[in-house]
């Protein structure tokens, strides 16, 4: 049996309850981080089992979740990017992989002597 739990207050969804479902994603790049939540217009069981789905039992729980995700404190979070490569040029000096060639020898044909025109 599959149970749906509110992502804010941990309430269990009962049969016939009207809930809000959305898809939340976060992409952290080299220079920025992007968060987004797409709220679906109706409860859709197929989308509600998506790995990135978020579930809310009420509008208040949805608003609290959004405030935690997009509020002032979320904006001021610091993302530390550590550089693991040296600043200089990186040169790859690996030897090329030699491929084995199959050579089949064929008997040589002799050229015909050309007739010289007079």
PAMAR-311881 format. One record per residue (C-alpha): residue number from 1; residue in one letter; y, z, x. Coordinates in nm, 3 decimals. Layout:
N
<atom NUM,"A",<Y,Z,X>>
...
This chain:
118
<atom 1,"X",<0.000,0.000,0.000>>
<atom 2,"X",<0.344,-0.091,0.124>>
<atom 3,"X",<0.630,0.156,0.078>>
<atom 4,"X",<0.999,0.075,0.115>>
<atom 5,"X",<1.225,0.344,0.261>>
<atom 6,"X",<1.605,0.357,0.248>>
<atom 7,"X",<1.743,0.295,0.598>>
<atom 8,"X",<2.017,0.555,0.541>>
<atom 9,"X",<1.869,0.849,0.348>>
<atom 10,"X",<1.492,0.779,0.381>>
<atom 11,"X",<1.434,0.780,0.003>>
<atom 12,"X",<1.120,0.600,-0.117>>
<atom 13,"X",<1.156,0.300,-0.347>>
<atom 14,"X",<0.972,0.351,-0.675>>
<atom 15,"X",<0.840,0.074,-0.900>>
<atom 16,"X",<1.126,-0.060,-1.113>>
<atom 17,"X",<1.408,0.086,-0.897>>
<atom 18,"X",<1.699,-0.145,-0.824>>
<atom 19,"X",<1.754,-0.157,-0.450>>
<atom 20,"X",<1.966,-0.359,-0.208>>
<atom 21,"X",<1.797,-0.557,0.068>>
<atom 22,"X",<1.952,-0.734,0.365>>
<atom 23,"X",<1.870,-0.884,0.701>>
<atom 24,"X",<2.027,-0.713,1.004>>
<atom 25,"X",<2.047,-0.864,1.351>>
<atom 26,"X",<2.204,-0.780,1.684>>
<atom 27,"X",<2.251,-1.020,1.973>>
<atom 28,"X",<2.363,-0.882,2.307>>
<atom 29,"X",<2.493,-1.148,2.543>>
<atom 30,"X",<2.631,-1.132,2.894>>
<atom 31,"X",<2.992,-1.086,2.784>>
<atom 32,"X",<2.968,-0.966,2.424>>
<atom 33,"X",<2.753,-0.811,2.156>>
<atom 34,"X",<2.730,-0.941,1.802>>
<atom 35,"X",<2.599,-0.751,1.500>>
<atom 36,"X",<2.556,-0.891,1.154>>
<atom 37,"X",<2.405,-0.790,0.821>>
<atom 38,"X",<2.338,-1.043,0.548>>
<atom 39,"X",<2.298,-0.881,0.206>>
<atom 40,"X",<2.077,-1.071,-0.034>>
<atom 41,"X",<2.192,-1.117,-0.396>>
<atom 42,"X",<1.865,-0.987,-0.543>>
<atom 43,"X",<1.568,-0.783,-0.424>>
<atom 44,"X",<1.320,-1.033,-0.285>>
<atom 45,"X",<0.978,-0.894,-0.192>>
<atom 46,"X",<0.910,-1.180,0.049>>
<atom 47,"X",<1.229,-1.116,0.246>>
<atom 48,"X",<1.205,-0.738,0.213>>
<atom 49,"X",<0.901,-0.734,0.442>>
<atom 50,"X",<1.084,-0.932,0.713>>
<atom 51,"X",<1.089,-0.741,1.048>>
<atom 52,"X",<1.473,-0.733,1.047>>
<atom 53,"X",<1.506,-0.632,0.679>>
<atom 54,"X",<1.717,-0.327,0.588>>
<atom 55,"X",<1.673,-0.144,0.257>>
<atom 56,"X",<1.923,0.066,0.064>>
<atom 57,"X",<1.866,0.278,-0.246>>
<atom 58,"X",<2.234,0.272,-0.346>>
<atom 59,"X",<2.571,0.119,-0.270>>
<atom 60,"X",<2.676,0.448,-0.107>>
<atom 61,"X",<2.382,0.433,0.137>>
<atom 62,"X",<2.466,0.070,0.214>>
<atom 63,"X",<2.829,0.166,0.283>>
<atom 64,"X",<2.727,0.454,0.513>>
<atom 65,"X",<2.493,0.222,0.704>>
<atom 66,"X",<2.771,-0.038,0.743>>
<atom 67,"X",<3.018,0.229,0.859>>
<atom 68,"X",<2.770,0.347,1.123>>
<atom 69,"X",<2.709,-0.009,1.235>>
<atom 70,"X",<3.061,-0.153,1.219>>
<atom 71,"X",<3.291,0.154,1.210>>
<atom 72,"X",<3.535,0.257,1.480>>
<atom 73,"X",<3.275,0.451,1.679>>
<atom 74,"X",<3.046,0.147,1.690>>
<atom 75,"X",<3.328,-0.069,1.826>>
<atom 76,"X",<3.406,0.173,2.109>>
<atom 77,"X",<3.048,0.181,2.238>>
<atom 78,"X",<3.033,0.076,2.601>>
<atom 79,"X",<2.789,-0.186,2.716>>
<atom 80,"X",<2.706,-0.172,3.086>>
<atom 81,"X",<2.590,-0.493,3.247>>
<atom 82,"X",<2.435,-0.453,3.588>>
<atom 83,"X",<2.416,-0.744,3.825>>
<atom 84,"X",<2.083,-0.764,4.000>>
<atom 85,"X",<2.143,-1.083,4.198>>
<atom 86,"X",<2.364,-1.100,4.506>>
<atom 87,"X",<2.707,-1.252,4.459>>
<atom 88,"X",<2.639,-1.527,4.715>>
<atom 89,"X",<2.447,-1.847,4.669>>
<atom 90,"X",<2.077,-1.808,4.603>>
<atom 91,"X",<1.859,-2.072,4.764>>
<atom 92,"X",<1.496,-2.114,4.667>>
<atom 93,"X",<1.296,-2.204,4.977>>
<atom 94,"X",<0.950,-2.229,4.831>>
<atom 95,"X",<0.734,-2.507,4.968>>
<atom 96,"X",<0.665,-2.786,4.722>>
<atom 97,"X",<0.325,-2.789,4.564>>
<atom 98,"X",<0.119,-3.072,4.708>>
<atom 99,"X",<-0.074,-3.269,4.455>>
<atom 100,"X",<-0.410,-3.409,4.545>>
<atom 101,"X",<-0.419,-3.788,4.530>>
<atom 102,"X",<-0.729,-3.991,4.464>>
<atom 103,"X",<-0.733,-4.312,4.667>>
<atom 104,"X",<-0.976,-4.588,4.590>>
<atom 105,"X",<-1.014,-4.849,4.862>>
<atom 106,"X",<-1.053,-5.205,4.752>>
<atom 107,"X",<-1.165,-5.486,4.983>>
<atom 108,"X",<-0.877,-5.688,5.126>>
<atom 109,"X",<-0.823,-6.041,5.012>>
<atom 110,"X",<-0.742,-6.307,5.264>>
<atom 111,"X",<-0.430,-6.510,5.211>>
<atom 112,"X",<-0.459,-6.879,5.170>>
<atom 113,"X",<-0.292,-7.090,5.426>>
<atom 114,"X",<0.010,-7.268,5.284>>
<atom 115,"X",<0.045,-7.636,5.322>>
<atom 116,"X",<0.361,-7.734,5.496>>
<atom 117,"X",<0.550,-8.008,5.330>>
<atom 118,"X",<0.650,-8.296,5.557>>
